[in-house]
Amino acid sequence: MQRYLLRRILLAMVTLLAVSLIIFVMSRAAGDPRHVYLDDYSTQEDWDRLTATLGLDKPYYQQYGIFLGSALRGDFGQSIKEGRPSMEVIVERIPATLQLGLAAFAFSVIVGVPLGILSAVKRGSFLDMAGKVVALVGQSAPVFWLGLMLVFLFAVRWNDWFGDSLVPPYGRQEISSIILPAVTLGWFYAAANLRLLRSAMLNVLDSEYVKLARAKGVSNNIVIWKHSLRNALIPVLTFAGITLGSLVTGSLVVETVFAWPGLGQLAIQALAGNDYPLLQAVVIVFTLMYVAAALSVDIMYAYIDPRIRYS
């Protein structure tokens, strides 16, 4: 067990190191950062001072070492647009992104799991067809299109009928503001949970031990909730852990559509404004969140399924 955990932790560290190297190379390939900081009125003295400050007068391997050491301390430099440390700006935006990711995750579980169970138990019925429609729309509709359609409906069409009583279509104004972006971000994963659990439930329901339980006269509720669902939830739990990391780090489009003040919108603003220090910090934080979520899933899955430890 300890060897397994050590391997997973080392793999996570290697992943973070590889991402930091990619970010460093891409930042250098994007052009000379001195052109971003300085204007046409800067003197040669300003140019030389900034060169020494950024370490551009050193070999590339030393520049990467300086970058990596600063990243380990949480120092990504000053944001060009904000004029303050990049991590300070990110810390202000993290709560909004976590709130949106957790709300979308809750929506994907609350909607996807019950519909997956009903679709499997009521195979071929109207509920099964409705579940397939939900899954089809969720996995085929682009996220930006779904978000724009929800904004159109709630801000234009239905707002004329119900006034301001509906949920706000943009911004982080009140607690109900999170409904539309959470539905938009979580619908795809709700559809994935639905299809995954339906398939797993159908396999379990057709297994020999379930048929034996029915032959012994076990009630249908016990067959479904005790014998079938517990075994069908294992792949869903694995997917749910990965989903949580994806929802937290994959919110760029949704936050832009709904003007949600999180890290996704911050990344778009930093990219549009050529704010390289802030963009680098956002990418590192996103990677750290995703790797932490994936590592947590690996650890929990090892405790759930002992076969993983010895494979």
C-alpha atoms as one frame of an Amber mdcrd trajectory, in Angstrom:
protein
   0.000   0.000   0.000   2.795   2.438   0.904   4.627   1.686  -2.344   1.449
   2.337  -4.320   0.852   5.687  -2.585   4.493   6.665  -3.063   4.302   5.913
  -6.787   1.158   8.005  -7.187   2.656  10.930  -5.284   5.851  10.787  -7.355
   3.793  10.672 -10.545   1.859  13.755  -9.415   5.130  15.592  -8.734   6.507
  14.629 -12.157   3.287  15.901 -13.764   3.598  19.271 -12.016   7.263  19.496
 -13.015   6.436  18.738 -16.659   3.686  21.369 -16.701   6.021  23.972 -15.218
   8.584  23.192 -17.929   5.944  23.504 -20.669   4.767  26.838 -19.267   8.350
  28.141 -19.109   9.105  27.103 -22.694   5.853  28.558 -24.037   6.387  31.845
 -22.200   9.803  32.171 -23.804   8.507  31.126 -27.236   5.743  33.744 -27.077
   8.289  36.545 -27.408  10.488  38.800 -25.335   8.624  39.698 -22.109  10.526
  42.981 -21.907   8.394  44.335 -24.741   5.336  43.861 -22.527   6.754  45.688
 -19.529   8.504  48.527 -21.376   7.243  51.041 -23.915   8.891  53.080 -26.653
   9.967  55.765 -24.175  12.075  53.390 -22.063  15.810  53.937 -21.989  18.623
  51.435 -22.397  19.136  51.649 -18.640  15.520  50.588 -18.072  16.003  47.750
 -20.529  19.177  46.502 -18.815  17.632  46.808 -15.330  14.584  44.757 -16.348
  16.827  42.207 -18.051  18.671  41.645 -14.779  15.453  41.614 -12.766  13.839
  38.949 -14.962  17.081  36.972 -15.200  17.104  37.095 -18.983  20.874  37.624
 -18.999  21.349  34.078 -17.653  21.294  30.743 -19.546  17.921  29.107 -20.055
  18.507  26.349 -17.513  19.263  28.945 -14.843  16.178  30.921 -15.846  14.084
  27.781 -15.449  15.642  27.106 -12.046  14.764  30.629 -10.911  11.234  30.238
 -12.267  10.783  26.870 -10.547  12.143  28.134  -7.241   9.828  31.144  -7.315
   6.867  28.916  -8.206   7.585  26.665  -5.217   7.415  29.756  -2.993   4.177
  30.876  -4.641   5.893  33.865  -6.222   4.902  34.333  -9.874   5.816  37.986
 -10.079   3.712  41.101 -10.383   0.575  41.107 -12.490   1.032  43.604 -15.310
  -2.633  44.622 -15.370  -3.359  44.560 -11.633  -0.022  45.946 -10.483   0.197
  43.557  -7.510   1.398  39.987  -6.873  -0.244  37.448  -9.163  -1.014  35.004
  -6.350  -2.820  37.747  -4.452  -5.127  38.240  -7.412  -5.674  34.485  -7.760
  -6.493  33.970  -4.081  -9.327  36.484  -4.445 -10.822  34.510  -7.357 -10.397
  30.946  -6.050 -13.568  30.927  -3.858 -15.807  31.783  -6.830 -14.304  28.998
  -8.967 -14.556  26.433  -6.162 -18.157  27.451  -5.494 -19.081  27.046  -9.156
 -17.226  23.728  -9.500 -18.816  22.222  -6.388 -22.290  23.404  -7.416 -21.869
  21.897 -10.894 -20.574  18.668  -9.327 -23.614  18.489  -7.030 -25.907  19.050
 -10.008 -24.208  16.311 -12.032 -24.611  13.812  -9.176 -28.137  14.804  -8.116
 -29.434  14.655 -11.687 -27.240  11.967 -13.258 -27.334   9.251 -10.572 -31.127
   9.046 -10.024 -31.839   9.223 -13.762 -29.251   6.499 -14.397 -30.911   4.223
 -11.847 -34.399   4.889 -13.205 -33.269   4.353 -16.815 -31.770   0.976 -15.912
 -34.649  -0.208 -13.734 -37.339   1.049 -16.152 -35.528  -0.104 -19.282 -37.523
   0.604 -22.442 -40.081   2.810 -20.644 -40.834   6.502 -21.048 -38.437   7.319
 -18.171 -35.682   5.471 -19.995 -36.337   7.448 -23.167 -36.375  10.720 -21.204
 -33.034   9.810 -19.632 -31.562   9.091 -23.056 -32.733  12.514 -24.282 -31.115
  14.225 -21.280 -27.877  12.312 -21.924 -27.958  13.085 -25.652 -28.456  16.825
 -25.143 -25.901  16.981 -22.349 -23.137  15.267 -24.303 -23.794  16.793 -27.715
 -24.658  20.444 -26.977 -21.568  22.716 -26.810 -21.129  24.345 -23.415 -21.023
  27.895 -24.768 -24.215  27.330 -26.810 -26.049  25.881 -23.820 -24.982  28.807
 -21.658 -26.057  31.371 -24.241 -29.431  29.650 -24.653 -30.027  29.704 -20.897
 -29.105  33.389 -20.753 -31.432  34.084 -23.688 -34.337  32.250 -22.075 -33.979
  33.632 -18.558 -32.852  37.162 -19.487 -35.046  37.793 -22.543 -37.951  35.432
 -23.089 -39.118  34.459 -19.634 -38.023  37.677 -17.951 -40.907  39.479 -19.694
 -43.361  37.085 -18.020 -41.892  36.719 -14.551 -39.928  39.942 -14.162 -36.938
  39.943 -11.792 -38.158  36.888  -9.862 -36.113  34.527 -12.040 -32.478  33.666
 -11.416 -29.931  36.331 -12.476 -28.428  35.459 -15.871 -24.932  36.817 -15.149
 -22.569  37.837 -12.387 -22.127  36.630  -8.831 -24.827  38.751  -7.262 -26.721
  36.413  -4.921 -26.980  32.723  -4.151 -29.378  32.109  -7.052 -26.798  33.521
  -9.489 -24.977  30.199  -9.439 -27.904  28.157 -10.818 -27.469  28.858 -14.539
 -23.650  28.521 -14.696 -23.782  25.387 -12.519 -26.386  23.772 -14.795 -24.385
  24.735 -17.890 -21.110  23.405 -16.521 -22.567  20.282 -14.912 -24.983  19.068
 -17.583 -22.341  17.232 -19.603 -21.115  15.373 -16.527 -24.685  14.658 -15.399
 -25.249  13.001 -18.781 -21.996  11.060 -18.410 -22.980   9.871 -14.924 -26.386
   8.856 -16.259 -24.987   6.759 -19.096 -22.217   5.237 -16.989 -24.520   4.229
 -14.125 -27.213   2.967 -16.481 -24.730   0.718 -18.254 -23.251  -0.546 -14.984
 -26.694  -1.156 -13.478 -27.850  -3.107 -16.527 -24.761  -5.332 -16.326 -25.369
  -5.996 -12.639 -29.099  -6.575 -13.059 -28.360  -9.217 -15.696 -25.751 -10.982
 -13.537 -26.234 -14.441 -12.105 -26.231 -13.479  -8.429 -29.036 -10.955  -8.983
 -31.069 -13.600 -10.783 -30.399 -15.949  -7.853 -31.559 -13.292  -5.380 -34.781
 -12.797  -7.324 -35.312 -16.574  -7.461 -34.990 -16.717  -3.666 -37.805 -14.214
  -3.352 -35.762 -11.147  -2.363 -37.819  -7.965  -2.766 -37.213  -5.754  -5.763
 -36.113  -2.781  -3.632 -33.401  -4.822  -1.892 -32.213  -6.224  -5.220 -31.909
  -2.737  -6.676 -30.530  -0.729  -3.748 -28.423  -3.339  -1.941 -27.252  -5.916
  -4.454 -27.175  -3.900  -7.687 -26.464  -0.263  -6.875 -23.558  -0.906  -4.494
 -21.667  -2.855  -7.138 -22.577  -0.486  -9.961 -21.326   2.592  -8.072 -17.619
   1.671  -8.211 -16.947   3.046 -11.728 -19.221   6.023 -10.993 -17.184   6.918
  -7.902 -13.983   6.828  -9.924 -15.466   9.046 -12.602 -16.915  11.402  -9.977
 -13.480  12.128  -8.540 -12.038  12.955 -11.930 -15.162  14.981 -12.703 -14.605
  17.199  -9.678 -11.129  18.139 -10.865 -12.394  18.786 -14.396 -15.276  20.949
 -13.194 -13.007  23.146 -11.107 -10.387  23.582 -13.841 -12.644  23.552 -16.916
 -14.786  26.574 -16.203 -13.177  29.082 -18.601 -16.024  29.188 -21.130 -18.806
  29.127 -18.543 -17.271  31.879 -16.436 -16.860  34.021 -19.547 -20.445  33.501
 -20.730 -21.971  34.252 -17.329 -19.436  36.903 -16.238 -18.592  34.743 -13.228
 -15.596  36.284 -11.391 -13.491  33.140 -11.071 -10.146  31.854 -12.269 -11.493
  30.966 -15.714 -12.522  34.519 -16.455  -9.255  35.736 -14.942  -7.289  33.507
 -17.330  -9.149  34.906 -20.346  -8.533  38.468 -19.165  -4.846  37.762 -18.577
  -4.511  36.214 -22.039  -6.266  39.149 -23.715  -4.119  41.650 -21.827  -0.789
  39.814 -22.370  -0.453  39.485 -18.596   2.025  36.605 -18.733   2.896  36.396
 -15.005  -0.771  36.171 -14.052  -1.541  33.671 -16.817   1.351  31.449 -15.763
   0.135  31.499 -12.163  -3.429  30.611 -13.176  -2.266  27.642 -15.270  -0.087
  26.355 -12.417  -2.959  26.662  -9.933  -5.359  24.898 -12.324  -2.854  22.071
 -12.788  -2.308  21.777  -9.035  -6.071  21.516  -8.437  -6.536  18.840 -11.077
  -3.537  16.789  -9.961  -4.683  17.005  -6.325  -8.170  15.790  -7.290  -6.766
  12.909  -9.363  -4.370  11.919  -6.568  -7.225  11.923  -4.054  -9.217   9.618
  -6.326  -6.272   7.214  -6.636  -5.859   7.074  -2.867  -9.575   6.579  -2.160
  -9.893   3.957  -4.873  -7.007   2.004  -3.373  -8.897   1.798  -0.094 -12.181
   0.906  -1.828 -10.731  -1.803  -4.075  -7.766  -3.674  -2.496  -6.842  -5.200
  -5.866  -5.497  -1.798  -6.959  -2.774  -1.919  -4.286  -1.192  -5.095  -5.598
  -1.682  -4.663  -9.351
